Amino acid sequence: MTPRDAFTERELDIMSVLWREGSGTVAEVREALADDLGYTSVLKMLQVLEEKGAIDHEVEGRAYRYRPLVQSEEAGSRALGRIVNKIFQGSAELTLARLVSDRPLSRDEIDRMRSMLDQLAETTSGDDDDREDGA
């Protein structure tokens, strides 16, 4: 799957089911979706995802069992990268500010984030310390 093959919202719904369950037939995926989609609609979307290289299938009796080939972390990384570049003009600082201002965070979550930022700061060369442009 290439970056230009980003998931549509509906494809992401289906991928989410496959990531959570590990695999699924058309009927199982259809049942797990929040919306009441027709069998053929779910089948067509699974076929499109397979054409994109995001999933594959194996024969199971009279049905196909679909499984993800793209991991959720990989898809999330690509999607977040696109959001950072297109919406936040490549600024990690603006992205982080938006992420942490939109939801309540526990003290533990804040401490873990602070620790990640501290570790990143330790591995960043001194040349970058003077940058103020967020790039």
C-alpha positions, 0 to 999 in steps of 0.5 A: 500500500502506498501513501496515495492509497490512504483509507477512506472513512468507510475503509477505515471502519472496515480495517478497524474491524479487521485490526480488532478481530484479526480477521473476518468474513464479509458477514462477520465484518458487516455485523461488527460495523456500526452502520447497517450496510448491505452484504454486497457493499461490504464485499465490494469495500473488502475487494477494494481494500484487497486491490489496494494491498491492505488485506488478503483473503483465504478460502474458508468453506464457502466464504472468504476470510479477510485479514489485514496486511497493513498494521494499524500503527503503520496506517496511523503513522501515515494518516497522522503524517498527512494531517501534520503536513496538510493541516498543521503545515508540518509543525509537530508543535501545533499538532501536539498542542491541538491533540492535548487541548482537545481532551482531558489527560490524566496525570500519568498520560502527561508524565509519559508524554513529558518523558517521551519529549525529554528522551527526544530532547536528549537525542536531538543535536544541539544545532536544533535547540535554537530553532523557533520556527517549529520545523 
